[in-house]
Structure formats: structure tokens, C-alpha cells
Amino acid sequence: MKNQYVLGVDFGTDSVRALLVNAHTGETVGTHVHEYARWKQGLYCDPEQSQFRQHPLDYLEGLEATITGALANAPADVRQQVAGISIDTTGSTPVAVDETGLPLALRPDFAENPNGMFILWKDHTANREADEINQLAHHWDTDYTKYVGGIYSSEWFWAKILRTLRVDEAVRQHAFSWVEHCDWISATLTGQTNPLTLRRSRCAAGHKALWHDEFSGLPSDEFLTQLDPLLAGLRDRLFTQTYTADQPMGTLSPDWAQKLGLPAGVVVGVGAFDAHMGAVGAEIEPYAFVRIMGTSTCDILMAPNEEIGHRLIRGICGQVDGSVAPGMLGMEAGQSAFGDVYAWFARLLTGPVRDLLGPEAADTLNRQLIPHLSEQASRLPVTENDLIALDWVNGRRTPDANHTLKGAITGLNLGTDAARVFKALVEATAFGSRSIVDRFIQEGVPIRKVIAIGGVAKKSPFVMQTLADVLNQPIQVAQSDQACALGAAMCASVAAGVHPSLESAQQAMGSGFDAQYQPRPDRVALYETLYQKYLKLGGFVEGTPARQPLAASAV
């Protein structure tokens, strides 16, 4: 059998990586990682205002660098046997484009304007706009939020667009349409970026842009105009049809084929979000709860449409037919900050060191800090009187999105040290995960296994063991440390016709699992008590009664 190869390209928050894989065996032939240069310098971002923007040049430079890097050490004949490329990205990360599909920031007059750049998933500058969308939708004849858990988020497509149009007259004048990151990169590779004709991702549109067959596509122009006249007519400059990630976007353009040293006929698949392709790479199956654990978390479930499709699941990030795999209802949840909680605490401790002793000393401490705190925290006992923290330092994504919420820590005294605070923060992120699991179960969606991927899952046994204890569930960790890119490669193999389905691609290319964490019975009962306190603290901070948890045995 002739070898065929596929490329999966994974655009994360800080960097992009490409994975070159044998489509028949799953063997990794090459890989390369590129950090975004401008993002690394903190350009165009204002964390105090929750403004996070990324320049399209960071993406284009990374796209070329990672693919050529992954191919660099491969045998010469491999290039001619590459059948497909697929892209996953963060999301919702939209950008304003002109009539040709060019992001405004690639024009000289917008080159330094953050509003002409990609608005990163974790940008929360549109909290007001999200609230307005919710208020109107809940009083409209059709509740357009019904398939996204009933609550629209400031992290998503329409809120970001509306806020940008309101604050930037130049963008209002020059933005013809808007495109998600995963769609734009895939279209760029084909050379066909016309926003009216490029194939839009079902995953991105359904989870973030309120697209659904029931609505004949996107929310009506009447709804959008009532929301704000600035949106009048925009629906007609967006899209009606969407496509699943097993389908082709097109073929590699001659220009990109030359840049990458690949044949022009290579198929480019329709893009999707990193979490959904990561779930594919983690060998998701019906009712498996896949946690993509990095700076934030995305949680992905899928189930047969005929079994779950009739349910409306409250407070999640959407339920979309085909967002993970065709024929399956894809469900998304997650936490706005997970690893970011630990990174915040590290910055809190190392900031004065940087100021007083310089960047070298601070960087040295920073590299050692989290492993050291994890080791110290793992030795601490768990008691009913431990500190309780909330994981909402970047707001709450699910259940029940509310990005105006803040974090909190209670129980501090003069004996509290850094390890105890760190332990409480890790437990808080686990409790936030537990609340998501509870919500799915309460809504009638069973969870039959838990799978973890991502940097935290691979690097932090302390975090993973705490999570297993809090969930009272075994957790399998996928062997691949690039599961999102691997999932993108699997999608590419189907789009290119190498495999007939994602299931067959998973069977041929899956990496399996290399770790499993079992819940410790003595910790499970203690964490149940602490979880109740977490819920009460959350209710107090939010100003609402605590959500009623499930009994530990039900999780």
C-alpha cells in the first residue's frame, strides 16, 4: 500500500504547531512549533481591560514556519505524498475583512489598529454587548440562544463584532464581512478567501455565531437590526451554509504550494476549533467527556442525535449537529481560566522578584515555581477546614456564562503559605470542572468516561490526581502530546479521501493512552464536603443561591 501523509496545524493561544503524520499508521514523521512574535511581546493587548488581540501576520508567519519545519527532516518523497492539510484554531476568534477576505490589519491603514486584528477567544471587552444579545433573544419570538445553553457569551462572534463596530468608526467603514480564524486560515491556503463563498465551519458557526438549521442559518436581519442598526445588512455578507470538518475547503493554491514545497493538488479541509479536533485526536466516542486542558479548558461531549438531539442543555457553550463528527451532536463546555489561574499566581509571586532582582532571576524562579508548589501542595493533607477558592479569575464560561464574575479565596490566616494557596487554586479549578459534569448529568446527558489532553494533563500529576478525586472518576490521558494537531490530521485524511470516516481515521491513526488517574476513596468524601463549600461561596460572590450539586455517587 502506498504511503500517504497528512498535516494537522494547531493554532493555540501562544503558538502554532504542525504535525506531519502517516495517514495509514499514525506515525509522526515531523513536527514544528512557532511562537507568535508580536503576541509574545504583549502587543495590542490590555489585560486590565481584558483586551486580547492577535495580528494576522503572527498567524501567516507561523503557518509557513511550522509546515516547512515539520517537512524539513522528512524523506524527500514524503512531500509528494502529502494528501491533505487541516487547521484547528482557538475560537471564537473573528476578524473584520474587506470584500476580498483580507483582514483589515493586513492593510497599511490598519496595521497597528487592534480592532482590525483577530479578537482572541479570551477577549472579554464585549460583556455589555453579550448581555444585550441575551436580553433581546430571551424576549424575541425565536430565542436564538436556545442551542448555546441559553446564554450568549462575550467570548463569541456577534458580541465581539457589535462591540468593535460601536467603538471604531474606521472598522465600521471598511469591514465588509467577518471571518473566524479557522475559516480564514483554511481559505488562505486555497487562495480563495472571498467571504461570501468560502466554506464556513459548522463547528464555529453553530457554537459561537448562533447558526442553526431551525433558523435557516444565522439570526434574522430583523433581530440583528433591532439589536443595533449597525448590524443591519451584515447577515447577507456572512453565510448561510456550513460544513463539517470531514469535508474539503478546496486545494492548496499554487502560491502556498510553492511556499511550502508541496504539490498544488493537496486537499485543504474545512477548519474547526482546537477543542473539537482535539477530541477527535483523543479518540472521542459517544458519551466520553474530553477535557482539553491548557490556559483554559474546553470540554467536549458527543452523542447520537437520535438519543440526545431533542434535549436543550442549559448553560453550556452549544450543541451542534456535526461539530465534532458527522451524525453526532457535539456539545461544548469549559472554563475561561484553568492553567491561566496557576500562571496568574506565579506572576503574583515573581512580579516583585522581576522588579527587585531583574528578569533573569524572575524567569529562573518562574520555571521552577509551579513544579515546586505542586510538590509541596501534594504533601498537604485535605481537611474539611481547608481554604476555598473560586476559579473565576477570568470570569465563568460554563455552566451559565458570566464573564463579569471575579475570583475569590476564603479561609486565609497568618499561617497560610504559598503552597496552601496554590492547593486551593488547583482544587478550585477541579471544582469548576465538577460543576460542568454535574450540569450535563442533571440535564440527562450521561458521562461514561473522562479523557484528558493538553499541556496540564501531560505535565501536572498533582492537578490530574486532584481532578480525579473531585470528579470521582478515572481519567485517561491521551498519549499524544499534540492531540489537537493529530485530530486535525485525522480530519485532513477524511477530507482528502484517505479514510472514509473519522471513526476509521481514529482507528488507523490514534495514539492511545499513556496514563490513568484513579480517584482515591479517602479524598473523594472530603472533596465532596469542600465542593459544597465552593458552591456556597460561588453563590455568595455571584449574589445567587448556590446551585444544588449532585450526590457524589452520581458523578
ZIFENVEN-V860378 format. One record per residue. N is the residue number from 1. RES is the residue in one small letter. PHI is phi in whole degrees, -180 to 180 (none if undefined). PSI is psi in radians with two decimals (NA if undefined). NEAR is the number of other ideal C-beta (glycine too) atoms within 10 Angstrom. Layout:
# ZIFENVEN-V860378
n:res:phi:psi:near
N:RES:PHI:PSI:NEAR
N:RES:PHI:PSI:NEAR
This chain:
# ZIFENVEN-V860378
n:res:phi:psi:near
1:m:none:2.29:4
2:k:-67:2.34:5
3:n:-69:2.48:15
4:q:-133:2.53:19
5:y:-125:2.68:28
6:v:-136:2.70:32
7:l:-116:2.27:28
8:g:-112:2.25:33
9:v:-118:2.14:28
10:d:-115:1.91:28
11:f:-92:1.89:30
12:g:-97:-2.94:21
13:t:-71:-0.69:19
14:d:-107:-0.36:12
15:s:-157:2.97:16
16:v:-125:2.51:25
17:r:-134:2.58:21
18:a:-119:2.52:30
19:l:-129:2.12:27
20:l:-101:2.10:28
21:v:-129:2.49:29
22:n:-71:2.07:19
23:a:-70:-0.26:25
24:h:-98:-0.45:16
25:t:-117:-0.30:11
26:g:81:0.03:20
27:e:-66:2.30:13
28:t:-78:2.17:17
29:v:-101:-0.52:19
30:g:-165:2.69:21
31:t:-153:2.72:18
32:h:-157:2.53:20
33:v:-123:2.44:18
34:h:-132:2.20:18
35:e:-87:2.45:13
36:y:-68:2.10:21
37:a:-67:-0.81:13
38:r:-72:-0.71:16
39:w:-61:-0.70:21
40:k:-62:-0.50:11
41:q:-84:-0.08:9
42:g:79:0.29:9
43:l:-69:2.54:16
44:y:68:0.20:22
45:c:-118:2.61:18
46:d:-141:1.55:13
47:p:-57:-0.57:11
48:e:-64:-0.51:6
49:q:-98:0.10:10
50:s:57:0.64:17
51:q:-99:2.09:17
52:f:-135:1.95:22
53:r:-125:2.62:23
54:q:-130:2.38:27
55:h:-80:2.38:23
56:p:-59:-0.43:21
57:l:-65:-0.60:16
58:d:-58:-0.70:23
59:y:-71:-0.78:25
60:l:-66:-0.76:15
61:e:-63:-0.73:16
62:g:-67:-0.66:25
63:l:-59:-0.86:23
64:e:-69:-0.76:15
65:a:-65:-0.73:16
66:t:-73:-0.73:26
67:i:-68:-0.78:27
68:t:-66:-0.59:16
69:g:-67:-0.72:17
70:a:-66:-0.55:25
71:l:-84:-0.27:21
72:a:-58:-0.75:11
73:n:-103:0.16:12
74:a:-79:2.64:15
75:p:-54:2.63:10
76:a:-59:-0.62:6
77:d:-76:-0.23:9
78:v:-64:-0.70:17
79:r:-55:-0.70:16
80:q:-76:-0.16:10
81:q:-110:0.21:16
82:v:-75:2.12:27
83:a:-96:-0.55:20
84:g:-157:2.78:27
85:i:-135:2.34:33
86:s:-133:2.69:34
87:i:-121:2.39:36
88:d:-123:2.64:34
89:t:-142:2.99:30
90:t:-69:2.91:25
91:g:-176:2.67:29
92:s:-84:2.17:28
93:t:-132:1.34:30
94:p:-88:2.89:27
95:v:-143:2.57:29
96:a:-79:2.32:29
97:v:-127:2.79:25
98:d:-89:-2.97:17
99:e:-62:-0.43:12
100:t:-90:-0.09:9
101:g:90:0.21:21
102:l:-82:2.15:19
103:p:-57:2.43:27
104:l:-58:-0.59:23
105:a:-67:-0.22:24
106:l:-88:0.00:17
107:r:-94:2.49:13
108:p:-54:-0.64:6
109:d:-76:-0.17:11
110:f:-120:0.15:22
111:a:-59:-0.48:13
112:e:-116:0.23:12
113:n:-95:1.94:17
114:p:-58:-0.46:22
115:n:-75:-0.20:23
116:g:-98:0.12:27
117:m:-105:3.08:28
118:f:-69:2.28:29
119:i:-93:1.84:28
120:l:-63:2.69:22
121:w:-49:-0.69:27
122:k:-91:0.18:23
123:d:-73:2.15:24
124:h:-116:0.50:21
125:t:-73:-0.17:21
126:a:-106:0.56:27
127:n:-59:-0.75:18
128:r:-62:-0.78:14
129:e:-65:-0.67:23
130:a:-62:-0.72:25
131:d:-63:-0.69:17
132:e:-65:-0.69:18
133:i:-61:-0.78:27
134:n:-63:-0.79:19
135:q:-60:-0.79:12
136:l:-70:-0.77:19
137:a:-62:-0.66:21
138:h:-74:-0.17:14
139:h:-118:0.12:8
140:w:-90:2.78:16
141:d:-56:-0.69:7
142:t:-112:2.16:13
143:d:-84:1.76:14
144:y:-70:-0.13:24
145:t:-92:0.03:20
146:k:-62:-0.51:17
147:y:-99:0.10:22
148:v:-121:0.62:27
149:g:82:0.05:26
150:g:86:-0.02:18
151:i:-137:2.13:21
152:y:-88:2.54:27
153:s:-111:2.63:31
154:s:-70:-0.19:25
155:e:-80:-0.05:30
156:w:-110:2.97:26
157:f:-47:-1.13:25
158:w:-66:-0.69:27
159:a:-62:-0.73:28
160:k:-68:-0.70:29
161:i:-62:-0.87:27
162:l:-61:-0.77:22
163:r:-63:-0.72:21
164:t:-66:-0.75:24
165:l:-62:-0.59:20
166:r:-71:-0.60:15
167:v:-100:-0.15:12
168:d:-136:1.81:19
169:e:-64:-0.64:9
170:a:-64:-0.72:14
171:v:-65:-0.71:18
172:r:-57:-0.69:14
173:q:-76:-0.53:7
174:h:-113:-0.18:17
175:a:-81:1.92:23
176:f:-81:-0.71:16
177:s:-152:-3.07:21
178:w:-136:2.48:24
179:v:-137:2.40:25
180:e:-71:2.63:27
181:h:-53:-0.83:30
182:c:-64:-0.56:30
183:d:-76:-0.71:31
184:w:-68:-0.75:27
185:i:-63:-0.79:26
186:s:-62:-0.78:31
187:a:-65:-0.66:26
188:t:-59:-0.71:25
189:l:-63:-0.53:30
190:t:-86:-0.26:20
191:g:80:0.08:16
192:q:-117:1.55:17
193:t:-106:0.17:21
194:n:-54:2.05:12
195:p:-66:-0.30:22
196:l:-84:-0.32:12
197:t:-123:-0.28:10
198:l:-66:2.61:22
199:r:-78:2.11:22
200:r:-91:2.51:25
201:s:-69:2.20:33
202:r:-59:-0.70:25
203:c:-59:-0.92:30
204:a:-67:-0.77:30
205:a:-67:-0.73:26
206:g:-73:-0.69:23
207:h:-83:-0.49:31
208:k:-122:-0.36:29
209:a:-113:0.20:27
210:l:64:0.47:25
211:w:-80:2.39:28
212:h:-161:2.58:22
213:d:-57:-0.63:10
214:e:-60:-0.50:10
215:f:-95:0.13:15
216:s:56:0.66:9
217:g:114:-2.22:18
218:l:-84:2.93:23
219:p:-53:2.63:23
220:s:-64:2.73:16
221:d:-63:-0.55:14
222:e:-63:-0.75:12
223:f:-63:-0.84:20
224:l:-66:-0.68:24
225:t:-68:-0.67:15
226:q:-64:-0.64:13
227:l:-61:-0.83:20
228:d:-167:2.23:16
229:p:-57:-0.33:9
230:l:-62:-0.38:15
231:l:-91:-0.06:18
232:a:-58:2.26:14
233:g:83:-0.20:11
234:l:-66:-0.61:20
235:r:-53:-0.70:18
236:d:-71:-0.25:12
237:r:-104:0.24:14
238:l:-110:-1.81:19
239:f:-162:2.80:23
240:t:-119:-0.77:12
241:q:-90:2.63:10
242:t:-133:2.87:25
243:y:-138:2.50:23
244:t:-81:2.85:24
245:a:-77:-0.03:34
246:d:-89:0.02:24
247:q:-105:2.72:17
248:p:-81:2.50:20
249:m:-82:-0.64:27
250:g:166:-2.66:17
251:t:-123:2.77:21
252:l:-60:2.29:23
253:s:-71:2.72:18
254:p:-56:-0.66:10
255:d:-63:-0.85:12
256:w:-73:-0.52:21
257:a:-62:-0.71:17
258:q:-68:-0.75:11
259:k:-60:-0.70:16
260:l:-95:-0.19:22
261:g:71:0.68:13
262:l:-123:2.77:20
263:p:-65:2.59:14
264:a:-70:-0.33:13
265:g:-86:0.06:11
266:v:-60:2.31:24
267:v:-78:2.37:24
268:v:-107:2.13:29
269:g:-81:2.82:33
270:v:-64:2.40:28
271:g:-80:3.03:32
272:a:-159:3.10:37
273:f:-79:2.71:32
274:d:-60:-0.72:29
275:a:-64:-0.70:32
276:h:-71:-0.74:34
277:m:-71:-0.55:34
278:g:-62:-0.66:33
279:a:-64:-0.68:34
280:v:-61:-0.80:33
281:g:-64:-0.47:33
282:a:-86:0.17:31
283:e:63:0.80:24
284:i:-57:2.57:25
285:e:-137:2.95:17
286:p:-55:2.30:15
287:y:69:0.29:17
288:a:-89:2.34:19
289:f:-98:1.86:27
290:v:-101:2.12:31
291:r:-104:2.07:31
292:i:-97:1.87:31
293:m:-112:1.83:29
294:g:-140:-2.28:22
295:t:-59:-0.70:22
296:s:-121:-3.03:23
297:t:-125:2.55:28
298:c:-120:2.35:29
299:d:-114:2.23:26
300:i:-122:2.28:28
301:l:-124:2.63:28
302:m:-140:2.66:28
303:a:-152:2.70:21
304:p:-58:2.37:12
305:n:-56:-0.65:14
306:e:-70:-0.29:9
307:e:-97:-0.62:15
308:i:-121:-0.32:21
309:g:-58:-0.37:12
310:h:-83:-0.19:9
311:r:-88:2.51:14
312:l:-107:1.97:13
313:i:-95:2.04:23
314:r:-71:2.45:15
315:g:76:0.20:23
316:i:-102:-3.06:29
317:c:-97:0.50:26
318:g:114:2.67:25
319:q:-132:2.08:27
320:v:-136:2.18:27
321:d:-64:2.00:19
322:g:88:0.15:22
323:s:-71:-0.39:30
324:v:-109:-0.96:31
325:a:-142:2.51:24
326:p:-59:2.44:16
327:g:84:-0.07:14
328:m:-118:2.50:23
329:l:-81:2.05:25
330:g:-92:2.29:26
331:m:-122:2.37:26
332:e:-124:2.45:28
333:a:-142:-2.92:28
334:g:153:3.11:22
335:q:-120:2.38:27
336:s:-68:-0.41:27
337:a:-143:2.27:24
338:f:-131:-1.45:28
339:g:-59:-0.50:22
340:d:-62:-0.50:20
341:v:-64:-0.78:26
342:y:-69:-0.67:22
343:a:-65:-0.66:15
344:w:-60:-0.79:15
345:f:-65:-0.67:19
346:a:-63:-0.74:18
347:r:-65:-0.64:13
348:l:-60:-0.70:11
349:l:-81:-0.60:16
350:t:-91:-0.26:20
351:g:-56:-0.89:11
352:p:-62:-0.57:10
353:v:-63:-0.74:17
354:r:-61:-0.75:16
355:d:-68:-0.69:10
356:l:-92:-0.64:9
357:l:-114:-0.11:13
358:g:100:2.89:10
359:p:-67:-0.57:12
360:e:-64:-0.80:9
361:a:-65:-0.69:13
362:a:-67:-0.72:21
363:d:-66:-0.68:13
364:t:-63:-0.80:13
365:l:-63:-0.71:16
366:n:-62:-0.70:17
367:r:-64:-0.56:12
368:q:-94:-0.28:10
369:l:-68:-0.95:20
370:i:-64:-0.77:19
371:p:-59:-0.69:12
372:h:-66:-0.83:14
373:l:-64:-0.64:24
374:s:-62:-0.75:20
375:e:-64:-0.78:12
376:q:-66:-0.75:16
377:a:-67:-0.59:21
378:s:-65:-0.36:15
379:r:-89:-0.19:9
380:l:-77:2.52:13
381:p:-71:2.77:7
382:v:-105:2.14:17
383:t:-131:2.87:9
384:e:-68:-0.26:10
385:n:-103:0.25:9
386:d:-66:2.81:19
387:l:-56:2.59:20
388:i:-122:2.30:22
389:a:-126:2.76:25
390:l:-106:2.49:25
391:d:-92:0.35:28
392:w:-92:0.62:24
393:v:-69:-0.27:20
394:n:-124:0.57:24
395:g:79:-3.05:22
396:r:-121:2.21:25
397:r:-84:-0.95:29
398:t:-149:2.77:27
399:p:-74:2.54:24
400:d:68:1.43:18
401:a:-53:2.33:25
402:n:-158:1.70:21
403:h:-90:0.14:21
404:t:-90:-0.15:14
405:l:-71:2.72:20
406:k:-123:2.83:12
407:g:-78:2.99:18
408:a:-160:2.71:16
409:i:-136:2.30:16
410:t:-125:2.71:15
411:g:95:0.20:14
412:l:-70:2.51:11
413:n:-146:-3.10:7
414:l:-69:-0.20:4
415:g:-94:-0.02:6
416:t:-74:2.24:13
417:d:-117:3.13:11
418:a:-63:-0.67:15
419:a:-64:-0.68:17
420:r:-69:-0.67:20
421:v:-66:-0.75:19
422:f:-62:-0.75:26
423:k:-58:-0.75:24
424:a:-65:-0.64:23
425:l:-68:-0.73:23
426:v:-62:-0.78:28
427:e:-63:-0.64:26
428:a:-62:-0.74:27
429:t:-66:-0.58:27
430:a:-70:-0.69:24
431:f:-65:-0.68:28
432:g:-61:-0.66:26
433:s:-65:-0.73:25
434:r:-62:-0.67:24
435:s:-65:-0.54:22
436:i:-70:-0.80:24
437:v:-59:-0.79:24
438:d:-56:-0.74:21
439:r:-64:-0.78:21
440:f:-59:-0.78:22
441:i:-66:-0.74:14
442:q:-61:-0.53:17
443:e:-89:0.12:17
444:g:87:0.33:11
445:v:-110:1.87:21
446:p:-71:2.66:13
447:i:-120:2.00:18
448:r:-101:-0.30:11
449:k:-160:2.78:14
450:v:-122:2.25:22
451:i:-123:2.42:23
452:a:-123:2.45:27
453:i:-137:2.97:30
454:g:106:3.00:28
455:g:-60:-0.75:15
456:v:-65:-0.74:22
457:a:-62:-0.63:27
458:k:-83:-0.47:19
459:k:-108:-0.27:16
460:s:-127:1.54:19
461:p:-59:-0.59:15
462:f:-63:-0.82:20
463:v:-62:-0.76:25
464:m:-68:-0.68:22
465:q:-68:-0.70:19
466:t:-60:-0.74:26
467:l:-64:-0.74:27
468:a:-62:-0.70:22
469:d:-66:-0.73:24
470:v:-72:-0.72:27
471:l:-77:-0.33:26
472:n:55:0.80:20
473:q:-142:2.46:20
474:p:-64:2.55:12
475:i:-125:2.14:22
476:q:-93:2.42:21
477:v:-109:2.15:24
478:a:-62:2.45:28
479:q:-66:-0.70:16
480:s:-65:2.30:26
481:d:-90:0.11:18
482:q:-133:0.90:23
483:a:-63:-0.60:32
484:c:-66:-0.83:33
485:a:-63:-0.64:34
486:l:-65:-0.74:31
487:g:-62:-0.70:39
488:a:-62:-0.70:37
489:a:-64:-0.69:34
490:m:-61:-0.78:33
491:c:-62:-0.70:33
492:a:-61:-0.66:33
493:s:-66:-0.58:33
494:v:-78:-0.76:29
495:a:-59:-0.59:25
496:a:-86:-0.07:24
497:g:84:0.18:12
498:v:-70:-0.74:21
499:h:-119:2.57:24
500:p:-78:-0.31:11
501:s:-156:2.84:13
502:l:-65:-0.62:23
503:e:-61:-0.76:17
504:s:-69:-0.59:14
505:a:-65:-0.73:25
506:q:-61:-0.74:22
507:q:-64:-0.65:12
508:a:-82:-0.58:16
509:m:-114:-0.10:27
510:g:-64:2.60:20
511:s:-100:-0.20:19
512:g:79:-2.79:10
513:f:-129:2.55:17
514:d:-124:0.04:12
515:a:-154:2.66:14
516:q:-145:2.35:13
517:y:-111:2.20:22
518:q:-101:2.41:11
519:p:-65:2.49:20
520:r:-96:2.03:15
521:p:-54:-0.63:9
522:d:-69:-0.50:9
523:r:-84:-0.52:18
524:v:-57:-0.84:18
525:a:-65:-0.71:13
526:l:-65:-0.72:16
527:y:-70:-0.46:24
528:e:-63:-0.73:18
529:t:-65:-0.76:15
530:l:-67:-0.58:23
531:y:-64:-0.69:21
532:q:-60:-0.70:16
533:k:-67:-0.65:18
534:y:-59:-0.79:27
535:l:-64:-0.71:20
536:k:-66:-0.75:15
537:l:-63:-0.74:20
538:g:-61:-0.75:23
539:g:-62:-0.69:13
540:f:-65:-0.83:14
541:v:-66:-0.67:15
542:e:-80:-0.31:18
543:g:79:0.45:7
544:t:-133:2.80:11
545:p:-62:2.55:10
546:a:-62:2.42:15
547:r:-66:2.46:17
548:q:-76:2.12:9
549:p:-80:2.89:18
550:l:-84:2.78:13
551:a:-64:2.63:7
552:a:-57:-0.60:17
553:s:-68:-0.29:8
554:a:-88:-0.20:11
555:v:-87:NA:19
